[in-house]
Amino acid sequence: MCPRLLCAAQKKTLKSGSVALAQLTSGAGREGSWDSRWFPTAQPPLQPAARVPGMVPGPQASCQCFLLLLLLLLAAASPGPGRPRSAGFSLAGSWLLRSQDGSVALEGPVPGCVHSALLQRGLIQDPYYRFNDLNYSWISLDNWTYSKEFRTPFDFRKLQKVNLIFEGVDTVAEVLLNNVTVGKTDNMFNRYTFDITKEIRELNVIKLHFQSAVSYAAQQSEAHTGYRIPPECPEPVQKGACHVNFIRKEQCSFSWDWGPSFPTQGIWKDVRIEAYDICHLDDFTFTPVYVSSAREWNLKIEAYFDVVSSEPFGGQVTVSIPALQTHQLYDIELHPGKSVIPLLLNINKNTTVETWWPNGHGNQTGYNMTVIFKLEGGYHIEKLTKVYFRTIELIEAPISGSSGLSFYFKINGLPIFLKGSNWIPADSFQDRVTSDLLRLLLQSAVDANMNTLRVWGGGIYEQDEFYEICDELGIMIWQDFMFACALYPTDQAFIDSVRAEVVHQIRRLKSHPSIIIWSGNNENEVALADNWFSLPSSKFQIYIRDYVTLYVKNIREIVLAEDQTRPYIASSPTNGAESRAEGWVSRKPHDTHFGDVHFYDYQSDCWNWKVFPKARLVSEYGYQSWPSFSTLEKVSSAEDWYYNSSFSLHRQHHRIGNTEMLDQAAHHFKLPWNSDPLVMFKDTLYLTQVMQAQCVKTETEFYRRSQSEIVYGEGHTMGALYWQLNDIWQAPSWASLEYGGKWKMLHYFAQHFFSPLLPVGFEDDDVFFIYGVSDLHLDYKMALTVRVHRWNSLEPVCSHQTEYLVVKAGQAAPLYKEPVVELLKRCGQCTRQSCVISFDLTAGDELSSPTNYHFLSSLKDAVGLEKAQITAKITQQENVYSFELRTTAVAPFVWLDVGSIPGRFSDNGFLLTEERKTIIFYPWKSTSVTALEKSLRLISLADIY
Ligand code: BMA
């Protein structure tokens, strides 16, 4: 990551015509001080100021570190009209890494970590290979030193202040410059700025002495003598490290129920030196506010300065958004120390502001904004960025016919059903998470019709680019703070560290329109309410007090001060307003009448929708499956390729997870059998994916169809975020995208079950219903076609199209109802076992839903299901490949797998009821017909018996 701001030495004269403003001081910049005295009463036309050559653009643009370095050097060296006011350079690049006893020494990159450096030097194998997570635990237990010699490329003596800035240190380290300790770090989510004015020389040595995160966490826990802070250790099946709650580090890096233990050490983000006179712009944020009474948009801008000048000084700021014909000029005054400059930009009322919409609801229009600070003494700072306009409301209001409160989001005044999933870190080693990978995963979310991802609290606050892509794609982000499934200490040092983290992360992220909510933690309210850790009742009040201290008195207070444009909930799941009323820890945080719910049930039959909670919003639910063979093959060897191998057990971090998957599958499917163990293994992987896809489909469809109704006081479900979108490594998990991005069957199903227009079929007491679910903004007249197919025939036995029905905008409503006995009677010789129903909605040629289906019996009881012979003819059509399928019989869960060839199909895992069907393959890298033919494995359910 590169700095986006640059204090340049050029002196620019300000154009006349400015409107003088009253003084702005640091005090006036605090929240709540938005006083009309500070803002102009008119918007005079202003010439857009010339851009400083080579200025680094805002969040939209990625910047090249070497270019910046060059610019900074030029800025420092150039005589210019005045003397240089700032300079800086990055220390990213090659560093020396050394284990504590010196037995291992190597060069490694920054940003990076020890594991990645060892791998790049060939000193270890792929840490994800087989059992290497255990073999390489020594890496995390050692205390490593990172060091680097460097020459300061400018005359630092001429500048007042020199800072060493770490965007991210992982995690516990003492920082020395020329053998003097200049600072300490203990929080990987914090940005650290150390004043090195006195220590910097022409020739320097920088060193970071790391302490193993595992031993630090153990030490901290040991030092906490008053009472225990559980959980002490993860479950043994996770093979992880203990006391992760005592260290401000990615919580899942000590292992999780889907991930390995790799407690990394390293400098995981950019590190640089910045030197300046007068002042430095530390942070720059902006948030849109709609004033409905005046029907106008404002933009709240905040600029956070570090002022080193000993005297107050003035300057002017010009802000312009040319496409909105908005230009404003402000006089400002900066005072020594930390100085916040708030600006309120009134968007020209004579222009039309196009709002930012979530995916599926409209465009993601953004506007270029230029902000130029011209300060006394020739100091000139320019900021180019993209701004978006949208409003967010979290509606917690009474619902007629139901006790409790609603819990849903309105974006730009429109209630929106949240469709999506939960995001976890894309790799244990963040240096491997490239922009291409982020884009691939996020695009896959959009391709599956998702509009929301929850950045889950056991991972990391994602990199800037993640949020930039979400802004661009219209993915709403439910942003947790990084606390999960644990209790946490609240001693002063811990709280101070968290406070700094929260302020930093809010300022870094709040300008992104994609973020719609801040949430204090993952499952810590429910952990207390349900007493997960068997806390003695005598100590309970202490834990509640700690909870309130952390998530309410500190994190919430900071959120309220830093960002009034988004809702805050203390936990997920929570009862929201009700939890607050009950003192923040509700007796029943998973109450379906309030807030959000997490729901997991692996034992009950997942085809029975009656087991699912008819909640207001379900932010986690899911089932495990195995990734495909081609993904596992890369990290295993032939001896591992059976379901009960020690490798299969090793990769499964959820207790009895492998058994649970087969037990769930056995409700409705025969388990695979084959004399060839490898085929048997592959078929088992396939069946776990079939089971997962079908379970999550049933559950999600239940939530979507519960959107508009109240049944026995429950309903108005306005969100379904399944657990989990992506994988951290190659292992069984709840993910729909495998490590690397390959789509599991669930992800193809998500494309359908999250479709904007969806007919949902289900049975209640032997009556078959179809609901029409619509996320569209208009009502449509549509015809519903219901077909019944025999398993043993490619011709439907009956097909019935209804009159035009109204499918209401943003609603879920019953469209069709028929007792199953009558439906079967109507359709010749059908029985529950011999037939299956398919149905879809159409409105002429231009609008149709996906074809959905309903099984009338378990497929293990299906009568007439044959082993279909399915062939594929592959042809290239420009950049895509067409797979023309031909089948000899009806086939459920048809699965096309091209192994390791990166790409995705237009559809997969489908019920094939016609003799011919064409599927498109979208490659992510160039491939060929021959390569696809060679890799293709095509199976359907009957093939695995
Ligand atoms: C949820 C998550 C994770 C976990 C998942 C599956 O509760 O918050 O902690 O991975 O369940 O067990």
Boltz pocket constraint, residues with backbone or C-beta under 6 A from the ligand:
constraints:
  - pocket:
      binder: B
      contacts: [[A, 256], [A, 257], [A, 258], [A, 458], [A, 485], [A, 522], [A, 523], [A, 598], [A, 620], [A, 723], [A, 734]]
      max_distance: 6.0
